[in-house]
């Protein structure tokens, strides 16, 4: 079986944690054998709080810039950057500049328990 979709037909869903965070479920765990593909957007001036996930994340930044916190490290991520976040590693995002920060996020299939550690 294969799938073909266009990103324009998939709605952004606002997320509860953070400010200005929304997600498109591009490929759901029900549609694939091994992973899910999501597209996150954090509006300019927005943030996603420090949190942990029980599954790893592979990310590709599509546009915008953000200060990314992973554990005790922090760096600026921009379009074209690739990030790997291990399972159970605290991480957070704060947008930089006037453009939304948008990234693809691939995660392995399985239950993802999310714990918010703080709310900046």
C-alpha positions, 0 to 999 in steps of 0.5 A, a space after each residue: 500500500 502507498 499514500 499520496 497527499 498534499 500538505 495543503 489539504 492537512 489542517 494545522 491543529 493548535 497544541 496546548 503546550 507553549 504559545 503559538 504552537 500547531 501541528 499537521 499530522 502528515 503521516 499518522 502511526 495508523 497509516 505507516 508501519 514504522 513511524 509518524 511524520 509531523 509538521 510543527 509550526 511555532 509562530 514568531 514570538 512563540 515557544 514550546 516549553 521544556 518537555 520530554 518525550 518517551 520516543 526519539 525525534 528526527 527533525 528537519 527545519 523548513 523555515 525560520 529560526 529558533 533557540 533550541 534547548 536540548 538538555 543543558 545545551 542551547 543553540 540556534 537552529 535555522 532552515 536546512 538544519 537537522 536535529 536528533 533528540 534522543 528519547 527522554 531528553 528534555 528539550 524546548 524551542 523559542 522562535 527568533 525573528 519575525 518568521 515562524 519556525 517550521 520543522 518536520 518531525 519524524 518519530 518511531 511508531 509507539 506510545 509517546 508520553 509527553 511530560 512538560 517540565 516547565 512553562 516559560 
